[in-house]
Amino acid sequence: MLYSVILLFLPSILGAESASLSSSTYIPFGYDYQQATQLQITPQSSATTNNTITFVTSEIRIDYPSSWNALPGIPTSPYVDSIVTFTLPPENNSDTLADNAGILNIAKHALFHESVELEEYIGTQVYFLRNTIPGFNLLQLNKTTVDGKPAYQAVYTGLEGTDTTETMKLWVRSGSLRYIVTYSANAESFSSHLESVRSILSSLRITGAQAPIDIGRITEVLDRIPESSREKVVDFVNSFVLDSVFDENLRQFIEGSNTTLPSNFTRLPTYPAAADEDRSISAYYYISPAYLSPPIDNPEINEPYKLLVIIFTNSTSNRLISEPPPLDYKLRINGTGISIEDSGTTPTGFDVKILNGISFVEALKNPQQYSIALDIQNSNG
């Protein structure tokens, strides 16, 4: 028995241009074959979404444009750690960090004593800059806030070799820690990227602003995912992302205490099999925003991804299909510059797929419409 579940032209950040995809012919079960082959699915939406990726670690959460690259930081000294460096590649596609059109770095400075006042800390930092940067010229120094936390902002110029660079630096107080944000570019192009940098920084959230993570809820949801999928999810996704995607509403639906699906899920059109009305299937999906959250124990993994959450329910009870046999399905996602095919088996009616890969990362750089299709290959054994 074959169920076909198809939806065309879903909004996503998947490709370089809008795709023009042909309609698909399908057979709605319970209809005469000759009649069914004349029916077509038509596009349901042509909307697009913005091209942003969320970088998530235990220290910070921040959104950045997919046109920028993110390099997870590595320890630079016993007291100052670079968390992440965002680079805006030059038009000549140079691989040299110094050749980037703009560089935005976020670092963490752990202090010995919380009693060190922010003003005193800023004084020592400016003194250090003045005495280490050739041609240092302080243009601006003022109080501000970042993520609602006290901060100071400085703008200055200086020489890097024979070139003049302009830099905006912020020092943010969060308990006994100081977070250092540095944006630097060639003096001639500094202002042209400043609006993009300010937009990135407006999304910055520091650890203290994050709610506690519900490890129990995350574990309970992960236990419902087939083992092969669970291993891939754990390799890519940290607990901060999982806590956001696997929220309380999803947990309650999966465990059966609530039959109302979370509002961020979208139903795919399905047609019941005439010979198997008691096992007619509804399928729902949710595609998460794009994330970059390198594992702490393996920071070289630096690949944006999305989570595709799939749920199959009994159309009558609206509960997960967990009775035997397990559901086998095929997944297809197509768009301009992107083509993903995968298969899965779920005994719980619930699965999570990772959307990633080199072509996927390239496709993230521009919005487009794309198609997603699920073929359920067995419904009654």
C-alpha positions as CSV (number, residue, x, y, z in Angstrom):
1,M,0.0,0.0,0.0
2,L,1.4,3.4,-1.0
3,Y,0.6,6.8,0.4
4,S,1.8,9.9,-1.4
5,V,2.2,13.1,0.7
6,I,3.3,16.1,-1.4
7,L,3.5,19.8,-0.9
8,L,5.0,22.2,-3.4
9,F,6.7,25.6,-3.1
10,L,7.4,25.8,0.6
11,P,9.3,28.9,1.8
12,S,12.9,28.2,2.8
13,I,16.5,29.4,2.6
14,L,17.5,26.8,0.1
15,G,19.1,28.0,-3.1
16,A,20.2,30.8,-5.3
17,E,17.0,31.7,-7.2
18,S,13.3,31.1,-7.1
19,A,12.5,27.8,-8.6
20,S,9.8,27.0,-11.2
21,L,8.8,23.5,-10.4
22,S,6.3,21.5,-12.4
23,S,3.2,20.1,-10.8
24,S,3.2,16.5,-9.8
25,T,0.6,13.9,-10.7
26,Y,-0.7,11.8,-7.8
27,I,-3.3,9.2,-7.1
28,P,-5.6,10.0,-4.2
29,F,-6.6,6.6,-2.8
30,G,-10.2,5.7,-3.0
31,Y,-10.6,7.2,-6.5
32,D,-10.8,5.5,-9.9
33,Y,-7.3,5.4,-11.4
34,Q,-8.3,7.1,-14.7
35,Q,-10.0,9.9,-12.8
36,A,-7.1,10.3,-10.4
37,T,-4.4,10.7,-13.0
38,Q,-6.1,13.9,-14.2
39,L,-5.7,15.7,-10.8
40,Q,-2.7,18.0,-10.3
41,I,-1.3,19.6,-7.2
42,T,-0.8,23.4,-7.7
43,P,1.6,25.7,-5.9
44,Q,0.3,26.8,-2.5
45,S,2.8,29.5,-1.6
46,S,5.5,31.6,-3.1
47,A,6.7,33.4,0.0
48,T,10.4,33.5,1.0
49,T,12.2,33.9,4.3
50,N,15.3,35.9,5.3
51,N,18.7,34.4,5.0
52,T,20.0,34.2,8.6
53,I,21.8,31.5,10.6
54,T,21.8,31.3,14.4
55,F,25.1,30.6,16.0
56,V,24.6,28.9,19.4
57,T,27.1,28.0,22.1
58,S,27.0,27.8,25.9
59,E,28.2,31.4,26.0
60,I,26.1,33.2,23.4
61,R,23.3,33.1,20.9
62,I,23.5,35.4,17.8
63,D,22.0,35.6,14.3
64,Y,24.1,36.5,11.3
65,P,23.5,36.8,7.6
66,S,24.3,33.7,5.5
67,S,26.6,36.0,3.3
68,W,29.0,36.1,6.3
69,N,31.1,33.1,7.3
70,A,31.4,31.9,10.9
71,L,34.6,30.4,12.3
72,P,34.1,29.0,15.8
73,G,36.8,30.4,18.1
74,I,39.5,28.5,19.9
75,P,41.2,29.4,23.2
76,T,43.8,32.2,22.7
77,S,45.1,32.5,26.2
78,P,44.3,31.3,29.7
79,Y,42.0,34.2,30.3
80,V,40.7,35.4,26.9
81,D,38.8,32.9,24.6
82,S,37.6,33.7,21.1
83,I,34.1,32.4,20.8
84,V,33.4,33.1,17.1
85,T,34.8,35.2,14.3
86,F,32.4,36.3,11.5
87,T,34.0,37.3,8.2
88,L,32.6,39.0,5.2
89,P,34.4,37.5,2.2
90,P,35.9,39.9,-0.4
91,E,34.7,40.0,-3.9
92,N,37.9,38.3,-5.1
93,N,37.2,35.2,-3.1
94,S,40.5,35.3,-1.3
95,D,41.0,32.7,1.4
96,T,43.3,35.0,3.5
97,L,41.6,36.2,6.7
98,A,43.3,39.6,6.4
99,D,41.7,40.1,2.9
100,N,38.1,39.8,4.2
101,A,36.0,42.9,3.7
102,G,35.0,42.9,7.3
103,I,35.8,40.9,10.5
104,L,33.6,40.7,13.6
105,N,34.9,38.8,16.6
106,I,33.3,37.9,19.9
107,A,35.5,36.9,22.8
108,K,35.2,36.2,26.5
109,H,37.6,37.5,29.2
110,A,37.4,35.7,32.6
111,L,38.5,38.0,35.4
112,F,39.8,36.9,38.8
113,H,37.7,39.3,40.8
114,E,34.2,40.5,40.1
115,S,35.1,43.7,42.0
116,V,37.0,45.1,39.1
117,E,34.8,48.0,37.9
118,L,33.9,48.3,34.3
119,E,35.4,51.8,34.0
120,E,38.7,50.6,35.4
121,Y,38.7,47.7,33.1
122,I,38.0,49.9,30.1
123,G,40.9,52.2,31.1
124,T,43.4,49.4,31.0
125,Q,42.0,48.1,27.7
126,V,42.3,51.6,26.0
127,Y,45.8,52.0,27.4
128,F,46.8,48.6,26.0
129,L,45.4,49.5,22.5
130,R,47.1,52.9,22.5
131,N,50.5,51.4,23.2
132,T,50.3,48.4,20.9
133,I,48.6,49.7,17.7
134,P,50.8,51.9,15.5
135,G,49.1,55.2,14.7
136,F,46.3,54.6,17.2
137,N,43.7,57.4,17.1
138,L,40.7,57.2,19.5
139,L,37.6,58.7,17.7
140,Q,34.9,57.8,20.2
141,L,34.4,56.3,23.7
142,N,31.0,56.2,25.3
143,K,28.7,54.1,27.6
144,T,26.1,51.9,26.0
145,T,24.3,48.5,26.6
146,V,24.5,45.2,24.9
147,D,21.7,42.6,25.6
148,G,20.6,44.9,28.4
149,K,24.0,44.7,30.0
150,P,26.4,47.6,30.8
151,A,29.0,48.2,28.1
152,Y,31.4,50.7,26.7
153,Q,32.0,51.3,23.0
154,A,35.1,52.6,21.4
155,V,35.8,53.5,17.7
156,Y,39.4,54.0,16.7
157,T,41.8,53.9,13.7
158,G,45.3,52.5,13.4
159,L,47.8,51.0,11.1
160,E,47.9,47.4,10.0
161,G,51.1,47.3,8.0
162,T,50.8,50.3,5.7
163,D,46.9,50.2,5.6
164,T,44.7,52.2,7.9
165,T,41.9,50.1,9.5
166,E,38.9,51.4,11.5
167,T,37.6,49.4,14.5
168,M,34.6,49.4,16.7
169,K,35.1,47.6,20.0
170,L,32.6,46.9,22.8
171,W,33.3,45.7,26.3
172,V,30.3,44.1,27.9
173,R,30.0,43.2,31.6
174,S,28.2,40.0,32.6
175,G,28.9,39.0,36.2
176,S,32.7,38.4,36.6
177,L,33.1,38.0,32.8
178,R,33.8,40.6,30.2
179,Y,32.7,39.9,26.6
180,I,34.7,41.7,24.0
181,V,33.1,42.5,20.6
182,T,35.4,43.7,17.8
183,Y,34.4,44.9,14.3
184,S,37.3,45.9,12.0
185,A,37.5,46.8,8.4
186,N,39.5,48.9,6.0
187,A,39.0,52.5,6.8
188,E,37.3,53.2,3.4
189,S,34.8,50.4,3.8
190,F,34.2,50.5,7.6
191,S,30.9,52.5,7.4
192,S,29.5,50.5,4.5
193,H,29.2,47.3,6.6
194,L,28.4,49.0,9.9
195,E,24.6,48.6,9.5
196,S,25.0,44.9,8.9
197,V,27.2,44.6,12.0
198,R,24.8,46.5,14.1
199,S,22.0,44.2,13.0
200,I,24.0,41.2,13.9
201,L,24.8,42.6,17.3
202,S,21.2,43.5,18.0
203,S,20.4,39.8,18.1
204,L,23.3,38.9,20.5
205,R,22.2,37.2,23.7
206,I,24.7,36.4,26.5
207,T,24.4,33.3,28.7
208,G,22.7,35.1,31.6
209,A,19.7,35.9,29.3
210,Q,19.0,32.2,28.4
211,A,16.4,30.1,30.2
212,P,17.6,26.9,32.0
213,I,17.7,23.9,29.7
214,D,15.3,21.1,30.3
215,I,17.5,18.1,29.8
216,G,14.8,15.7,30.9
217,R,12.4,17.0,28.2
218,I,15.1,16.8,25.5
219,T,16.0,13.2,26.5
220,E,12.4,12.1,26.4
221,V,11.9,13.5,22.9
222,L,15.2,12.1,21.6
223,D,14.2,8.6,22.9
224,R,11.3,8.6,20.5
225,I,13.5,9.2,17.4
226,P,14.8,6.1,15.5
227,E,18.4,5.3,16.6
228,S,19.9,6.1,13.2
229,S,18.4,9.6,13.2
230,R,19.2,10.1,16.8
231,E,22.9,9.5,16.3
232,K,23.1,12.1,13.5
233,V,21.1,14.7,15.5
234,V,23.4,14.4,18.6
235,D,26.5,14.7,16.4
236,F,25.3,18.1,15.0
237,V,22.9,19.7,17.5
238,N,23.7,21.1,20.9
239,S,21.3,21.2,23.9
240,F,20.4,24.9,23.4
241,V,19.0,24.2,19.9
242,L,17.2,21.0,21.0
243,D,15.7,22.8,24.0
244,S,14.2,25.3,21.5
245,V,13.0,22.9,18.9
246,F,11.8,20.2,21.3
247,D,9.6,22.4,23.3
248,E,7.0,21.4,25.9
249,N,4.1,21.4,23.4
250,L,5.9,18.9,21.2
251,R,6.8,16.7,24.2
252,Q,3.1,16.6,25.3
253,F,1.9,15.7,21.8
254,I,4.5,12.9,21.4
255,E,3.7,11.4,24.8
256,G,0.0,11.5,24.0
257,S,-1.2,13.9,26.8
258,N,-2.2,16.5,24.2
259,T,-3.7,15.8,20.7
260,T,-3.2,19.3,19.5
261,L,-0.1,19.6,17.3
262,P,2.2,22.6,18.0
263,S,1.3,25.6,15.8
264,N,4.6,25.7,14.0
265,F,3.8,22.4,12.3
266,T,2.2,22.3,8.8
267,R,0.0,19.5,7.6
268,L,0.7,17.9,4.2
269,P,-2.4,16.9,2.2
270,T,-3.1,13.2,2.4
271,Y,-5.7,10.8,1.0
272,P,-6.9,7.7,2.9
273,A,-6.6,4.2,1.4
274,A,-10.1,2.8,0.8
275,A,-8.9,-0.7,2.0
276,D,-7.3,0.6,5.2
277,E,-9.6,3.4,6.6
278,D,-8.6,2.6,10.2
279,R,-5.0,3.4,9.4
280,S,-5.4,6.5,7.3
281,I,-2.4,8.8,7.8
282,S,-1.9,12.5,8.2
283,A,1.7,13.9,7.9
284,Y,3.0,17.1,9.5
285,Y,6.4,18.8,9.2
286,Y,8.4,21.6,10.8
287,I,11.7,22.9,9.3
288,S,13.7,24.8,11.9
289,P,15.7,28.0,11.2
290,A,19.3,27.5,10.1
291,Y,21.7,26.8,13.0
292,L,25.5,26.6,13.5
293,S,26.3,25.1,16.9
294,P,29.7,23.3,16.8
295,P,30.0,20.6,19.5
296,I,32.2,21.6,22.4
297,D,34.3,18.4,22.0
298,N,34.6,18.8,18.3
299,P,34.7,22.5,17.3
300,E,36.1,21.9,13.9
301,I,32.6,20.8,12.8
302,N,31.5,24.1,11.3
303,E,28.5,23.4,9.1
304,P,25.1,25.2,9.1
305,Y,22.1,22.9,9.2
306,K,18.4,22.8,9.6
307,L,16.2,20.2,11.4
308,L,13.3,18.7,9.6
309,V,10.8,17.3,12.2
310,I,8.3,14.8,10.7
311,I,5.2,13.5,12.4
312,F,2.8,10.8,11.2
313,T,-0.6,10.6,12.9
314,N,-3.8,8.6,12.6
315,S,-6.2,10.9,10.8
316,T,-9.1,9.9,13.1
317,S,-7.5,10.1,16.5
318,N,-4.8,12.6,15.6
319,R,-2.3,10.6,17.7
320,L,1.1,9.3,16.6
321,I,1.0,6.1,14.6
322,S,2.9,3.7,16.9
323,E,1.2,0.4,16.3
324,P,3.0,-2.2,14.1
325,P,4.3,-2.3,11.5
326,P,6.9,0.6,11.5
327,L,6.3,3.3,8.8
328,D,8.8,3.2,6.0
329,Y,9.0,6.4,4.0
330,K,11.0,8.3,1.4
331,L,11.8,12.0,1.6
332,R,12.5,14.3,-1.4
333,I,13.4,18.0,-1.3
334,N,14.0,19.8,-4.6
335,G,14.8,23.4,-5.5
336,T,17.2,25.4,-7.5
337,G,20.7,24.2,-6.7
338,I,19.5,21.8,-4.1
339,S,18.3,18.2,-4.2
340,I,17.9,16.0,-1.1
341,E,16.7,12.4,-1.0
342,D,16.6,10.3,2.1
343,S,14.7,7.4,3.5
344,G,13.6,6.5,7.0
345,T,11.8,4.0,9.2
346,T,9.9,5.1,12.3
347,P,8.1,2.7,14.7
348,T,6.8,5.8,16.7
349,G,5.4,8.0,13.9
350,F,8.1,10.6,14.7
351,D,11.4,11.3,13.1
352,V,14.0,14.1,12.8
353,K,16.3,14.6,9.7
354,I,19.4,16.8,9.4
355,L,19.5,19.0,6.3
356,N,23.1,19.8,5.6
357,G,26.0,19.3,3.2
358,I,28.1,21.4,0.9
359,S,25.4,22.1,-1.6
360,F,22.9,22.9,1.2
361,V,25.4,25.4,2.7
362,E,25.8,27.1,-0.6
363,A,22.0,27.1,-1.1
364,L,21.5,28.9,2.2
365,K,22.9,32.1,0.8
366,N,19.8,33.0,-1.0
367,P,16.0,32.4,-0.5
368,Q,13.9,30.4,-2.9
369,Q,10.8,28.2,-3.1
370,Y,11.3,24.5,-3.1
371,S,9.3,21.3,-3.0
372,I,9.1,18.6,-0.3
373,A,7.5,15.2,-0.8
374,L,7.0,12.1,1.4
375,D,6.2,8.7,0.1
376,I,4.8,6.3,2.7
377,Q,5.7,2.9,1.5
378,N,3.8,0.7,3.9
379,S,0.6,1.3,5.9
380,N,-0.8,-2.1,6.8
381,G,2.1,-4.5,6.3
